[in-house]
């Protein structure tokens, strides 16, 4: 999702809202701007540590699958 972002929006938040936004983004392990962009893309989605951890696990399993494929290829050729 690498789109050129040319429009900037400035919003006013109460101190409580700003704290919540910071807290939610920190818990999800992403920036506040990315948190808002993801909410816009999928308003029903809730970002949590668990969601972020599942994504990390997915990436790790994918990486291990690639490495396993390379090992299988070497064994097959060897």
C-alpha positions as CSV (number, residue, x, y, z in Angstrom):
1,X,0.0,0.0,0.0
2,X,2.6,2.5,-1.1
3,X,0.6,5.4,-2.4
4,X,1.9,8.9,-2.8
5,X,0.3,10.9,-0.1
6,X,-0.1,14.6,-1.1
7,X,-3.0,15.7,1.1
8,X,-2.5,16.6,4.7
9,X,-5.4,16.8,7.2
10,X,-5.1,18.6,10.5
11,X,-7.7,17.7,13.2
12,X,-8.4,18.9,16.7
13,X,-8.6,16.4,19.5
14,X,-9.3,16.7,23.1
15,X,-6.5,15.6,25.4
16,X,-8.4,12.4,26.2
17,X,-8.9,11.7,22.5
18,X,-5.2,12.3,21.7
19,X,-4.2,10.0,24.6
20,X,-6.5,7.3,23.3
21,X,-5.2,7.6,19.7
22,X,-1.6,7.4,21.0
23,X,-2.4,4.5,23.2
24,X,-4.2,2.6,20.4
25,X,-1.4,3.2,17.9
26,X,1.3,2.2,20.4
27,X,-0.5,-1.0,21.3
28,X,-0.9,-1.9,17.6
29,X,2.8,-1.1,17.0
30,X,2.2,1.5,14.3
31,X,2.2,5.3,13.9
32,X,-0.9,7.3,14.7
33,X,-1.1,8.3,11.0
34,X,-1.0,4.6,9.9
35,X,-3.5,3.7,12.6
36,X,-6.0,6.3,11.2
37,X,-5.3,5.2,7.6
38,X,-6.0,1.6,8.5
39,X,-9.3,2.6,10.2
40,X,-10.3,4.5,7.1
41,X,-9.5,1.5,4.9
42,X,-11.4,-0.9,7.2
43,X,-13.6,0.8,9.7
44,X,-14.8,-2.5,11.2
45,X,-11.2,-3.7,12.0
46,X,-9.9,-3.4,15.5
47,X,-6.2,-3.1,15.9
48,X,-4.7,-4.8,18.9
49,X,-1.3,-6.3,19.9
50,X,-2.8,-9.7,19.0
51,X,-3.5,-8.5,15.4
52,X,0.0,-7.1,15.1
53,X,1.5,-10.3,16.5
54,X,-0.5,-12.5,14.1
55,X,0.8,-10.5,11.2
56,X,4.4,-10.9,12.4
57,X,3.8,-14.6,12.8
58,X,2.4,-14.8,9.3
59,X,5.5,-13.0,7.9
60,X,7.8,-15.3,9.8
61,X,6.0,-18.5,8.6
62,X,6.2,-17.2,5.1
63,X,9.9,-16.5,5.4
64,X,10.5,-20.0,6.8
65,X,8.5,-21.5,3.9
66,X,10.7,-19.7,1.4
67,X,13.8,-21.1,3.2
68,X,12.4,-24.6,3.3
69,X,11.7,-24.4,-0.4
70,X,15.3,-23.4,-1.0
71,X,16.6,-26.3,1.0
72,X,14.3,-28.7,-0.9
73,X,15.6,-27.3,-4.1
74,X,19.2,-27.8,-3.1
75,X,18.5,-31.4,-1.9
76,X,16.7,-32.2,-5.2
77,X,19.6,-30.9,-7.3
78,X,22.3,-32.3,-5.0
